Amino acid sequence: MSDSVYRVTEVIGASPESWEAAAKHAVETAARTIRDLRIAEATRFDVTIKDGKVSEYRVRLGISFKYESDD
């Protein structure tokens, strides 16, 4: 087994439904252009408020992916 190197990038997902839906949307969107996603760590949760009510849930994720090796 060879050594591995990973990178963590930050993405923010948003959804009018829930934090879970926001996280799912963020991961699925990132997976379209980043291969070999490994782990997503939720680091911050917040909401957007409109007219005194929650209008959108937002979650910030640190998503890790593995660098491809030439070997």
N, CA, C and O atoms as a Tripos MOL2 file, in Angstrom:
@<TRIPOS>MOLECULE
protein
  284   283    71     0     0
PROTEIN
NO_CHARGES

@<TRIPOS>ATOM
      1 N           0.8450   -1.1860    0.0000 N.3       1 MET1
      2 CA          0.0000    0.0000    0.0000 C.3       1 MET1
      3 C           0.8830    1.2390    0.0000 C.2       1 MET1
      4 O           1.8260    1.3300    0.7860 O.2       1 MET1
      5 N           0.5870    2.1850   -0.8680 N.am      2 SER2
      6 CA          1.4010    3.3960   -0.9470 C.3       2 SER2
      7 C           0.8620    4.4710   -0.0110 C.2       2 SER2
      8 O          -0.2800    4.4100    0.4450 O.2       2 SER2
      9 N           1.7130    5.4560    0.2620 N.am      3 ASP3
     10 CA          1.2840    6.5860    1.0770 C.3       3 ASP3
     11 C           0.2400    7.3910    0.3160 C.2       3 ASP3
     12 O           0.2340    7.3990   -0.9150 O.2       3 ASP3
     13 N          -0.6310    8.0590    1.0340 N.am      4 SER4
     14 CA         -1.6880    8.8530    0.4060 C.3       4 SER4
     15 C          -1.6000   10.2940    0.8650 C.2       4 SER4
     16 O          -1.1270   10.5850    1.9640 O.2       4 SER4
     17 N          -2.0610   11.1900    0.0080 N.am      5 VAL5
     18 CA         -2.1210   12.6120    0.3300 C.3       5 VAL5
     19 C          -3.5420   13.0830    0.0480 C.2       5 VAL5
     20 O          -4.1160   12.7610   -0.9920 O.2       5 VAL5
     21 N          -4.1000   13.8420    0.9740 N.am      6 TYR6
     22 CA         -5.4610   14.3380    0.8500 C.3       6 TYR6
     23 C          -5.4680   15.8540    0.9160 C.2       6 TYR6
     24 O          -4.5880   16.4690    1.5190 O.2       6 TYR6
     25 N          -6.4610   16.4380    0.2950 N.am      7 ARG7
     26 CA         -6.6610   17.8780    0.3690 C.3       7 ARG7
     27 C          -8.0450   18.1150    0.9600 C.2       7 ARG7
     28 O          -8.9760   17.3470    0.7200 O.2       7 ARG7
     29 N          -8.1680   19.1840    1.7340 N.am      8 VAL8
     30 CA         -9.4660   19.5710    2.2730 C.3       8 VAL8
     31 C          -9.8370   20.9100    1.6540 C.2       8 VAL8
     32 O          -9.0570   21.8610    1.6880 O.2       8 VAL8
     33 N         -11.0220   20.9700    1.0960 N.am      9 THR9
     34 CA        -11.5250   22.2070    0.5250 C.3       9 THR9
     35 C         -12.8530   22.5410    1.1910 C.2       9 THR9
     36 O         -13.5750   21.6430    1.6260 O.2       9 THR9
     37 N         -13.1690   23.7940    1.2700 N.am     10 GLU10
     38 CA        -14.3820   24.2210    1.9560 C.3      10 GLU10
     39 C         -15.4740   24.5550    0.9490 C.2      10 GLU10
     40 O         -15.2400   25.2570   -0.0350 O.2      10 GLU10
     41 N         -16.6660   24.0420    1.2110 N.am     11 VAL11
     42 CA        -17.8320   24.3580    0.3940 C.3      11 VAL11
     43 C         -18.9830   24.7300    1.3190 C.2      11 VAL11
     44 O         -19.0100   24.3300    2.4820 O.2      11 VAL11
     45 N         -19.9210   25.4910    0.7980 N.am     12 ILE12
     46 CA        -21.1090   25.8750    1.5580 C.3      12 ILE12
     47 C         -22.3290   25.4400    0.7760 C.2      12 ILE12
     48 O         -22.4910   25.8010   -0.3890 O.2      12 ILE12
     49 N         -23.1860   24.6640    1.4170 N.am     13 GLY13
     50 CA        -24.4370   24.2290    0.8040 C.3      13 GLY13
     51 C         -25.5950   24.9800    1.4210 C.2      13 GLY13
     52 O         -25.5490   25.3680    2.5890 O.2      13 GLY13
     53 N         -26.6370   25.1840    0.6260 N.am     14 ALA14
     54 CA        -27.8260   25.8960    1.1170 C.3      14 ALA14
     55 C         -29.0780   25.1520    0.6800 C.2      14 ALA14
     56 O         -29.1140   24.5470   -0.3920 O.2      14 ALA14
     57 N         -30.1030   25.2040    1.5240 N.am     15 SER15
     58 CA        -31.3780   24.5720    1.2140 C.3      15 SER15
     59 C         -32.4900   25.2530    2.0100 C.2      15 SER15
     60 O         -32.2740   25.6490    3.1550 O.2      15 SER15
     61 N         -33.6680   25.3900    1.4200 N.am     16 PRO16
     62 CA        -34.7970   25.9210    2.1780 C.3      16 PRO16
     63 C         -35.3920   24.8740    3.1220 C.2      16 PRO16
     64 O         -36.2370   25.2100    3.9520 O.2      16 PRO16
     65 N         -34.9620   23.5960    3.0080 N.am     17 GLU17
     66 CA        -35.5510   22.4930    3.7810 C.3      17 GLU17
     67 C         -34.8810   22.2330    5.1250 C.2      17 GLU17
     68 O         -35.5440   22.2210    6.1620 O.2      17 GLU17
     69 N         -33.5300   22.0180    5.1050 N.am     18 SER18
     70 CA        -32.8320   21.6090    6.3290 C.3      18 SER18
     71 C         -31.3260   21.6960    6.1310 C.2      18 SER18
     72 O         -30.8390   21.8700    5.0140 O.2      18 SER18
     73 N         -30.5860   21.5690    7.2590 N.am     19 TRP19
     74 CA        -29.1280   21.5170    7.1750 C.3      19 TRP19
     75 C         -28.6880   20.2330    6.4850 C.2      19 TRP19
     76 O         -27.7150   20.2330    5.7300 O.2      19 TRP19
     77 N         -29.3970   19.1430    6.7420 N.am     20 GLU20
     78 CA        -29.0600   17.8770    6.0970 C.3      20 GLU20
     79 C         -29.1860   17.9820    4.5740 C.2      20 GLU20
     80 O         -28.3200   17.5040    3.8410 O.2      20 GLU20
     81 N         -30.2580   18.6030    4.1090 N.am     21 ALA21
     82 CA        -30.4450   18.7820    2.6640 C.3      21 ALA21
     83 C         -29.3690   19.7010    2.0910 C.2      21 ALA21
     84 O         -28.8930   19.4890    0.9760 O.2      21 ALA21
     85 N         -28.9920   20.7150    2.8550 N.am     22 ALA22
     86 CA        -27.9300   21.6260    2.4040 C.3      22 ALA22
     87 C         -26.6020   20.8840    2.2730 C.2      22 ALA22
     88 O         -25.8720   21.0850    1.3030 O.2      22 ALA22
     89 N         -26.2860   20.0260    3.2470 N.am     23 ALA23
     90 CA        -25.0410   19.2530    3.2020 C.3      23 ALA23
     91 C         -25.0590   18.2740    2.0300 C.2      23 ALA23
     92 O         -24.0640   18.1360    1.3190 O.2      23 ALA23
     93 N         -26.1750   17.6030    1.8310 N.am     24 LYS24
     94 CA        -26.2910   16.6500    0.7290 C.3      24 LYS24
     95 C         -26.1020   17.3510   -0.6080 C.2      24 LYS24
     96 O         -25.4030   16.8450   -1.4860 O.2      24 LYS24
     97 N         -26.7160   18.4990   -0.7620 N.am     25 HIS25
     98 CA        -26.5900   19.2680   -2.0080 C.3      25 HIS25
     99 C         -25.1320   19.6800   -2.2430 C.2      25 HIS25
    100 O         -24.6330   19.5930   -3.3650 O.2      25 HIS25
    101 N         -24.4550   20.1260   -1.1870 N.am     26 ALA26
    102 CA        -23.0580   20.5430   -1.3140 C.3      26 ALA26
    103 C         -22.1640   19.3850   -1.7380 C.2      26 ALA26
    104 O         -21.3230   19.5420   -2.6230 O.2      26 ALA26
    105 N         -22.3390   18.2280   -1.1140 N.am     27 VAL27
    106 CA        -21.5160   17.0590   -1.4390 C.3      27 VAL27
    107 C         -21.7910   16.5910   -2.8690 C.2      27 VAL27
    108 O         -20.8600   16.3290   -3.6300 O.2      27 VAL27
    109 N         -23.0580   16.4880   -3.2280 N.am     28 GLU28
    110 CA        -23.4000   16.0040   -4.5710 C.3      28 GLU28
    111 C         -22.9220   16.9630   -5.6620 C.2      28 GLU28
    112 O         -22.5120   16.5290   -6.7390 O.2      28 GLU28
    113 N         -22.9760   18.2580   -5.3840 N.am     29 THR29
    114 CA        -22.4850   19.2340   -6.3550 C.3      29 THR29
    115 C         -20.9670   19.1370   -6.4860 C.2      29 THR29
    116 O         -20.4430   19.1370   -7.6000 O.2      29 THR29
    117 N         -20.2560   19.0540   -5.3630 N.am     30 ALA30
    118 CA        -18.7960   18.9360   -5.3960 C.3      30 ALA30
    119 C         -18.3700   17.6460   -6.1060 C.2      30 ALA30
    120 O         -17.3580   17.6300   -6.8070 O.2      30 ALA30
    121 N         -19.1330   16.5750   -5.9270 N.am     31 ALA31
    122 CA        -18.7780   15.2830   -6.5250 C.3      31 ALA31
    123 C         -18.8540   15.3020   -8.0560 C.2      31 ALA31
    124 O         -18.2950   14.4240   -8.7130 O.2      31 ALA31
    125 N         -19.5350   16.2850   -8.6200 N.am     32 ARG32
    126 CA        -19.6050   16.3760  -10.0790 C.3      32 ARG32
    127 C         -18.2580   16.7530  -10.6950 C.2      32 ARG32
    128 O         -17.9720   16.3870  -11.8350 O.2      32 ARG32
    129 N         -17.4340   17.4820   -9.9450 N.am     33 THR33
    130 CA        -16.1640   17.9510  -10.5080 C.3      33 THR33
    131 C         -14.9270   17.4920   -9.7280 C.2      33 THR33
    132 O         -13.8060   17.6340  -10.2160 O.2      33 THR33
    133 N         -15.1150   16.9510   -8.5400 N.am     34 ILE34
    134 CA        -13.9820   16.4740   -7.7410 C.3      34 ILE34
    135 C         -14.1290   14.9710   -7.5620 C.2      34 ILE34
    136 O         -15.1470   14.4930   -7.0610 O.2      34 ILE34
    137 N         -13.1120   14.2320   -7.9720 N.am     35 ARG35
    138 CA        -13.1550   12.7730   -7.8410 C.3      35 ARG35
    139 C         -12.6430   12.3290   -6.4760 C.2      35 ARG35
    140 O         -11.8730   13.0250   -5.8140 O.2      35 ARG35
    141 N         -13.0910   11.1660   -6.0870 N.am     36 ASP36
    142 CA        -12.5890   10.4660   -4.8970 C.3      36 ASP36
    143 C         -12.7970   11.2520   -3.6030 C.2      36 ASP36
    144 O         -11.8940   11.3370   -2.7700 O.2      36 ASP36
    145 N         -13.9900   11.8250   -3.4400 N.am     37 LEU37
    146 CA        -14.3180   12.4860   -2.1720 C.3      37 LEU37
    147 C         -14.2910   11.4450   -1.0680 C.2      37 LEU37
    148 O         -14.7090   10.3060   -1.2740 O.2      37 LEU37
    149 N         -13.8010   11.8310    0.1070 N.am     38 ARG38
    150 CA        -13.6460   10.8760    1.1960 C.3      38 ARG38
    151 C         -14.5140   11.2010    2.4050 C.2      38 ARG38
    152 O         -15.3120   10.3690    2.8360 O.2      38 ARG38
    153 N         -14.3670   12.3870    2.9490 N.am     39 ILE39
    154 CA        -15.0500   12.7510    4.1870 C.3      39 ILE39
    155 C         -15.5200   14.1950    4.0790 C.2      39 ILE39
    156 O         -14.8380   15.0430    3.5030 O.2      39 ILE39
    157 N         -16.6870   14.4610    4.6380 N.am     40 ALA40
    158 CA        -17.1650   15.8390    4.7460 C.3      40 ALA40
    159 C         -17.4210   16.1190    6.2300 C.2      40 ALA40
    160 O         -18.1620   15.3950    6.8940 O.2      40 ALA40
    161 N         -16.8020   17.1680    6.7240 N.am     41 GLU41
    162 CA        -16.9620   17.5510    8.1280 C.3      41 GLU41
    163 C         -17.7090   18.8690    8.1820 C.2      41 GLU41
    164 O         -17.2470   19.8740    7.6420 O.2      41 GLU41
    165 N         -18.8730   18.8680    8.8370 N.am     42 ALA42
    166 CA        -19.6460   20.1020    8.9960 C.3      42 ALA42
    167 C         -18.9520   20.9610   10.0450 C.2      42 ALA42
    168 O         -18.7660   20.5360   11.1850 O.2      42 ALA42
    169 N         -18.5730   22.1740    9.6480 N.am     43 THR43
    170 CA        -17.8190   23.0410   10.5590 C.3      43 THR43
    171 C         -18.6170   24.2580   11.0310 C.2      43 THR43
    172 O         -18.2390   24.9140   12.0020 O.2      43 THR43
    173 N         -19.7180   24.5550   10.3440 N.am     44 ARG44
    174 CA        -20.5120   25.7270   10.7460 C.3      44 ARG44
    175 C         -21.9210   25.5990   10.1840 C.2      44 ARG44
    176 O         -22.1160   25.1660    9.0480 O.2      44 ARG44
    177 N         -22.8850   25.9790   10.9880 N.am     45 PHE45
    178 CA        -24.2860   25.9750   10.5830 C.3      45 PHE45
    179 C         -24.8460   27.3760   10.7830 C.2      45 PHE45
    180 O         -24.5770   28.0100   11.8030 O.2      45 PHE45
    181 N         -25.6220   27.8660    9.8180 N.am     46 ASP46
    182 CA        -26.3210   29.1320   10.0180 C.3      46 ASP46
    183 C         -27.5950   29.1370    9.1900 C.2      46 ASP46
    184 O         -27.8240   28.2420    8.3760 O.2      46 ASP46
    185 N         -28.4090   30.1390    9.4040 N.am     47 VAL47
    186 CA        -29.6610   30.2750    8.6650 C.3      47 VAL47
    187 C         -29.7820   31.6870    8.1300 C.2      47 VAL47
    188 O         -29.2140   32.6300    8.6810 O.2      47 VAL47
    189 N         -30.5300   31.8170    7.0500 N.am     48 THR48
    190 CA        -30.8830   33.1150    6.5080 C.3      48 THR48
    191 C         -32.2950   33.4150    6.9950 C.2      48 THR48
    192 O         -33.1700   32.5500    6.9480 O.2      48 THR48
    193 N         -32.5160   34.6420    7.4630 N.am     49 ILE49
    194 CA        -33.8130   35.0210    8.0150 C.3      49 ILE49
    195 C         -34.4530   36.0630    7.1130 C.2      49 ILE49
    196 O         -33.8220   37.0420    6.7170 O.2      49 ILE49
    197 N         -35.7230   35.8280    6.7970 N.am     50 LYS50
    198 CA        -36.4810   36.7690    5.9740 C.3      50 LYS50
    199 C         -37.8530   36.9700    6.6170 C.2      50 LYS50
    200 O         -38.5700   36.0070    6.8890 O.2      50 LYS50
    201 N         -38.2020   38.2150    6.8530 N.am     51 ASP51
    202 CA        -39.4880   38.5420    7.4860 C.3      51 ASP51
    203 C         -39.6840   37.8060    8.8050 C.2      51 ASP51
    204 O         -40.7870   37.3540    9.1120 O.2      51 ASP51
    205 N         -38.6120   37.6880    9.5810 N.am     52 GLY52
    206 CA        -38.6930   37.0670   10.8960 C.3      52 GLY52
    207 C         -38.7730   35.5530   10.8910 C.2      52 GLY52
    208 O         -39.0080   34.9530   11.9390 O.2      52 GLY52
    209 N         -38.5850   34.9130    9.7340 N.am     53 LYS53
    210 CA        -38.6550   33.4590    9.6440 C.3      53 LYS53
    211 C         -37.4180   32.9170    8.9320 C.2      53 LYS53
    212 O         -36.8040   33.5970    8.1100 O.2      53 LYS53
    213 N         -37.0730   31.6830    9.2650 N.am     54 VAL54
    214 CA        -35.9460   31.0370    8.5960 C.3      54 VAL54
    215 C         -36.3340   30.7810    7.1440 C.2      54 VAL54
    216 O         -37.3390   30.1290    6.8640 O.2      54 VAL54
    217 N         -35.5290   31.3010    6.2290 N.am     55 SER55
    218 CA        -35.8170   31.1060    4.8060 C.3      55 SER55
    219 C         -34.8350   30.1300    4.1490 C.2      55 SER55
    220 O         -35.1290   29.5590    3.0990 O.2      55 SER55
    221 N         -33.6690   29.9440    4.7740 N.am     56 GLU56
    222 CA        -32.6700   29.0590    4.1740 C.3      56 GLU56
    223 C         -31.7080   28.5570    5.2420 C.2      56 GLU56
    224 O         -31.2820   29.3090    6.1180 O.2      56 GLU56
    225 N         -31.3750   27.2770    5.1540 N.am     57 TYR57
    226 CA        -30.3730   26.6590    6.0220 C.3      57 TYR57
    227 C         -29.0690   26.5780    5.2410 C.2      57 TYR57
    228 O         -29.0570   26.2160    4.0640 O.2      57 TYR57
    229 N         -27.9670   26.9220    5.9130 N.am     58 ARG58
    230 CA        -26.6600   26.8490    5.2620 C.3      58 ARG58
    231 C         -25.7080   26.0600    6.1500 C.2      58 ARG58
    232 O         -25.7160   26.1950    7.3740 O.2      58 ARG58
    233 N         -24.8890   25.2370    5.5090 N.am     59 VAL59
    234 CA        -23.8910   24.4710    6.2380 C.3      59 VAL59
    235 C         -22.5580   24.5910    5.5090 C.2      59 VAL59
    236 O         -22.4840   24.4760    4.2850 O.2      59 VAL59
    237 N         -21.5250   24.8210    6.2800 N.am     60 ARG60
    238 CA        -20.1650   24.8970    5.7360 C.3      60 ARG60
    239 C         -19.5000   23.5480    5.9800 C.2      60 ARG60
    240 O         -19.4950   23.0420    7.1030 O.2      60 ARG60
    241 N         -18.9360   22.9690    4.9140 N.am     61 LEU61
    242 CA        -18.3160   21.6530    5.0010 C.3      61 LEU61
    243 C         -16.8550   21.7100    4.5880 C.2      61 LEU61
    244 O         -16.4980   22.3770    3.6170 O.2      61 LEU61
    245 N         -16.0250   21.0150    5.3220 N.am     62 GLY62
    246 CA        -14.6590   20.7520    4.8880 C.3      62 GLY62
    247 C         -14.6850   19.3780    4.2270 C.2      62 GLY62
    248 O         -14.8780   18.3710    4.9070 O.2      62 GLY62
    249 N         -14.4960   19.3250    2.9150 N.am     63 ILE63
    250 CA        -14.5680   18.0670    2.1780 C.3      63 ILE63
    251 C         -13.1550   17.6460    1.7850 C.2      63 ILE63
    252 O         -12.3910   18.4300    1.2220 O.2      63 ILE63
    253 N         -12.8230   16.3880    2.0960 N.am     64 SER64
    254 CA        -11.4870   15.9030    1.7310 C.3      64 SER64
    255 C         -11.5720   14.9840    0.5240 C.2      64 SER64
    256 O         -12.5400   14.2490    0.3320 O.2      64 SER64
    257 N         -10.5210   15.0550   -0.2800 N.am     65 PHE65
    258 CA        -10.3990   14.1620   -1.4200 C.3      65 PHE65
    259 C          -8.9390   13.7660   -1.5720 C.2      65 PHE65
    260 O          -8.0320   14.4760   -1.1380 O.2      65 PHE65
    261 N          -8.7410   12.6230   -2.1940 N.am     66 LYS66
    262 CA         -7.4000   12.0530   -2.3280 C.3      66 LYS66
    263 C          -6.7500   12.5480   -3.6150 C.2      66 LYS66
    264 O          -7.3670   12.5430   -4.6800 O.2      66 LYS66
    265 N          -5.5000   12.9740   -3.5000 N.am     67 TYR67
    266 CA         -4.7270   13.3160   -4.6910 C.3      67 TYR67
    267 C          -4.4270   12.0430   -5.4550 C.2      67 TYR67
    268 O          -4.1370   11.0040   -4.8620 O.2      67 TYR67
    269 N          -4.4980   12.1270   -6.7690 N.am     68 GLU68
    270 CA         -4.1720   10.9640   -7.5960 C.3      68 GLU68
    271 C          -2.6630   10.7810   -7.6480 C.2      68 GLU68
    272 O          -1.8970   11.7440   -7.6850 O.2      68 GLU68
    273 N          -2.2690    9.5390   -7.6510 N.am     69 SER69
    274 CA         -0.8420    9.1970   -7.6680 C.3      69 SER69
    275 C          -0.4500    8.7160   -9.0640 C.2      69 SER69
    276 O          -1.2730    8.1630   -9.7940 O.2      69 SER69
    277 N           0.8060    8.9310   -9.4240 N.am     70 ASP70
    278 CA          1.3130    8.4670  -10.7170 C.3      70 ASP70
    279 C           1.7050    6.9940  -10.6710 C.2      70 ASP70
    280 O           1.8980    6.3810  -11.7200 O.2      70 ASP70
    281 N           1.8300    6.3970   -9.4390 N.am     71 ASP71
    282 CA          2.2520    4.9950   -9.3760 C.3      71 ASP71
    283 C           1.0870    4.0590   -9.4590 C.2      71 ASP71
    284 O           1.2680    2.8420   -9.4190 O.2      71 ASP71
@<TRIPOS>BOND
     1     1     2 1
     2     2     3 1
     3     3     4 2
     4     3     5 am
     5     5     6 1
     6     6     7 1
     7     7     8 2
     8     7     9 am
     9     9    10 1
    10    10    11 1
    11    11    12 2
    12    11    13 am
    13    13    14 1
    14    14    15 1
    15    15    16 2
    16    15    17 am
    17    17    18 1
    18    18    19 1
    19    19    20 2
    20    19    21 am
    21    21    22 1
    22    22    23 1
    23    23    24 2
    24    23    25 am
    25    25    26 1
    26    26    27 1
    27    27    28 2
    28    27    29 am
    29    29    30 1
    30    30    31 1
    31    31    32 2
    32    31    33 am
    33    33    34 1
    34    34    35 1
    35    35    36 2
    36    35    37 am
    37    37    38 1
    38    38    39 1
    39    39    40 2
    40    39    41 am
    41    41    42 1
    42    42    43 1
    43    43    44 2
    44    43    45 am
    45    45    46 1
    46    46    47 1
    47    47    48 2
    48    47    49 am
    49    49    50 1
    50    50    51 1
    51    51    52 2
    52    51    53 am
    53    53    54 1
    54    54    55 1
    55    55    56 2
    56    55    57 am
    57    57    58 1
    58    58    59 1
    59    59    60 2
    60    59    61 am
    61    61    62 1
    62    62    63 1
    63    63    64 2
    64    63    65 am
    65    65    66 1
    66    66    67 1
    67    67    68 2
    68    67    69 am
    69    69    70 1
    70    70    71 1
    71    71    72 2
    72    71    73 am
    73    73    74 1
    74    74    75 1
    75    75    76 2
    76    75    77 am
    77    77    78 1
    78    78    79 1
    79    79    80 2
    80    79    81 am
    81    81    82 1
    82    82    83 1
    83    83    84 2
    84    83    85 am
    85    85    86 1
    86    86    87 1
    87    87    88 2
    88    87    89 am
    89    89    90 1
    90    90    91 1
    91    91    92 2
    92    91    93 am
    93    93    94 1
    94    94    95 1
    95    95    96 2
    96    95    97 am
    97    97    98 1
    98    98    99 1
    99    99   100 2
   100    99   101 am
   101   101   102 1
   102   102   103 1
   103   103   104 2
   104   103   105 am
   105   105   106 1
   106   106   107 1
   107   107   108 2
   108   107   109 am
   109   109   110 1
   110   110   111 1
   111   111   112 2
   112   111   113 am
   113   113   114 1
   114   114   115 1
   115   115   116 2
   116   115   117 am
   117   117   118 1
   118   118   119 1
   119   119   120 2
   120   119   121 am
   121   121   122 1
   122   122   123 1
   123   123   124 2
   124   123   125 am
   125   125   126 1
   126   126   127 1
   127   127   128 2
   128   127   129 am
   129   129   130 1
   130   130   131 1
   131   131   132 2
   132   131   133 am
   133   133   134 1
   134   134   135 1
   135   135   136 2
   136   135   137 am
   137   137   138 1
   138   138   139 1
   139   139   140 2
   140   139   141 am
   141   141   142 1
   142   142   143 1
   143   143   144 2
   144   143   145 am
   145   145   146 1
   146   146   147 1
   147   147   148 2
   148   147   149 am
   149   149   150 1
   150   150   151 1
   151   151   152 2
   152   151   153 am
   153   153   154 1
   154   154   155 1
   155   155   156 2
   156   155   157 am
   157   157   158 1
   158   158   159 1
   159   159   160 2
   160   159   161 am
   161   161   162 1
   162   162   163 1
   163   163   164 2
   164   163   165 am
   165   165   166 1
   166   166   167 1
   167   167   168 2
   168   167   169 am
   169   169   170 1
   170   170   171 1
   171   171   172 2
   172   171   173 am
   173   173   174 1
   174   174   175 1
   175   175   176 2
   176   175   177 am
   177   177   178 1
   178   178   179 1
   179   179   180 2
   180   179   181 am
   181   181   182 1
   182   182   183 1
   183   183   184 2
   184   183   185 am
   185   185   186 1
   186   186   187 1
   187   187   188 2
   188   187   189 am
   189   189   190 1
   190   190   191 1
   191   191   192 2
   192   191   193 am
   193   193   194 1
   194   194   195 1
   195   195   196 2
   196   195   197 am
   197   197   198 1
   198   198   199 1
   199   199   200 2
   200   199   201 am
   201   201   202 1
   202   202   203 1
   203   203   204 2
   204   203   205 am
   205   205   206 1
   206   206   207 1
   207   207   208 2
   208   207   209 am
   209   209   210 1
   210   210   211 1
   211   211   212 2
   212   211   213 am
   213   213   214 1
   214   214   215 1
   215   215   216 2
   216   215   217 am
   217   217   218 1
   218   218   219 1
   219   219   220 2
   220   219   221 am
   221   221   222 1
   222   222   223 1
   223   223   224 2
   224   223   225 am
   225   225   226 1
   226   226   227 1
   227   227   228 2
   228   227   229 am
   229   229   230 1
   230   230   231 1
   231   231   232 2
   232   231   233 am
   233   233   234 1
   234   234   235 1
   235   235   236 2
   236   235   237 am
   237   237   238 1
   238   238   239 1
   239   239   240 2
   240   239   241 am
   241   241   242 1
   242   242   243 1
   243   243   244 2
   244   243   245 am
   245   245   246 1
   246   246   247 1
   247   247   248 2
   248   247   249 am
   249   249   250 1
   250   250   251 1
   251   251   252 2
   252   251   253 am
   253   253   254 1
   254   254   255 1
   255   255   256 2
   256   255   257 am
   257   257   258 1
   258   258   259 1
   259   259   260 2
   260   259   261 am
   261   261   262 1
   262   262   263 1
   263   263   264 2
   264   263   265 am
   265   265   266 1
   266   266   267 1
   267   267   268 2
   268   267   269 am
   269   269   270 1
   270   270   271 1
   271   271   272 2
   272   271   273 am
   273   273   274 1
   274   274   275 1
   275   275   276 2
   276   275   277 am
   277   277   278 1
   278   278   279 1
   279   279   280 2
   280   279   281 am
   281   281   282 1
   282   282   283 1
   283   283   284 2
@<TRIPOS>SUBSTRUCTURE
     1 MET1         2 RESIDUE 1 A MET
     2 SER2         6 RESIDUE 1 A SER
     3 ASP3        10 RESIDUE 1 A ASP
     4 SER4        14 RESIDUE 1 A SER
     5 VAL5        18 RESIDUE 1 A VAL
     6 TYR6        22 RESIDUE 1 A TYR
     7 ARG7        26 RESIDUE 1 A ARG
     8 VAL8        30 RESIDUE 1 A VAL
     9 THR9        34 RESIDUE 1 A THR
    10 GLU10       38 RESIDUE 1 A GLU
    11 VAL11       42 RESIDUE 1 A VAL
    12 ILE12       46 RESIDUE 1 A ILE
    13 GLY13       50 RESIDUE 1 A GLY
    14 ALA14       54 RESIDUE 1 A ALA
    15 SER15       58 RESIDUE 1 A SER
    16 PRO16       62 RESIDUE 1 A PRO
    17 GLU17       66 RESIDUE 1 A GLU
    18 SER18       70 RESIDUE 1 A SER
    19 TRP19       74 RESIDUE 1 A TRP
    20 GLU20       78 RESIDUE 1 A GLU
    21 ALA21       82 RESIDUE 1 A ALA
    22 ALA22       86 RESIDUE 1 A ALA
    23 ALA23       90 RESIDUE 1 A ALA
    24 LYS24       94 RESIDUE 1 A LYS
    25 HIS25       98 RESIDUE 1 A HIS
    26 ALA26      102 RESIDUE 1 A ALA
    27 VAL27      106 RESIDUE 1 A VAL
    28 GLU28      110 RESIDUE 1 A GLU
    29 THR29      114 RESIDUE 1 A THR
    30 ALA30      118 RESIDUE 1 A ALA
    31 ALA31      122 RESIDUE 1 A ALA
    32 ARG32      126 RESIDUE 1 A ARG
    33 THR33      130 RESIDUE 1 A THR
    34 ILE34      134 RESIDUE 1 A ILE
    35 ARG35      138 RESIDUE 1 A ARG
    36 ASP36      142 RESIDUE 1 A ASP
    37 LEU37      146 RESIDUE 1 A LEU
    38 ARG38      150 RESIDUE 1 A ARG
    39 ILE39      154 RESIDUE 1 A ILE
    40 ALA40      158 RESIDUE 1 A ALA
    41 GLU41      162 RESIDUE 1 A GLU
    42 ALA42      166 RESIDUE 1 A ALA
    43 THR43      170 RESIDUE 1 A THR
    44 ARG44      174 RESIDUE 1 A ARG
    45 PHE45      178 RESIDUE 1 A PHE
    46 ASP46      182 RESIDUE 1 A ASP
    47 VAL47      186 RESIDUE 1 A VAL
    48 THR48      190 RESIDUE 1 A THR
    49 ILE49      194 RESIDUE 1 A ILE
    50 LYS50      198 RESIDUE 1 A LYS
    51 ASP51      202 RESIDUE 1 A ASP
    52 GLY52      206 RESIDUE 1 A GLY
    53 LYS53      210 RESIDUE 1 A LYS
    54 VAL54      214 RESIDUE 1 A VAL
    55 SER55      218 RESIDUE 1 A SER
    56 GLU56      222 RESIDUE 1 A GLU
    57 TYR57      226 RESIDUE 1 A TYR
    58 ARG58      230 RESIDUE 1 A ARG
    59 VAL59      234 RESIDUE 1 A VAL
    60 ARG60      238 RESIDUE 1 A ARG
    61 LEU61      242 RESIDUE 1 A LEU
    62 GLY62      246 RESIDUE 1 A GLY
    63 ILE63      250 RESIDUE 1 A ILE
    64 SER64      254 RESIDUE 1 A SER
    65 PHE65      258 RESIDUE 1 A PHE
    66 LYS66      262 RESIDUE 1 A LYS
    67 TYR67      266 RESIDUE 1 A TYR
    68 GLU68      270 RESIDUE 1 A GLU
    69 SER69      274 RESIDUE 1 A SER
    70 ASP70      278 RESIDUE 1 A ASP
    71 ASP71      282 RESIDUE 1 A ASP
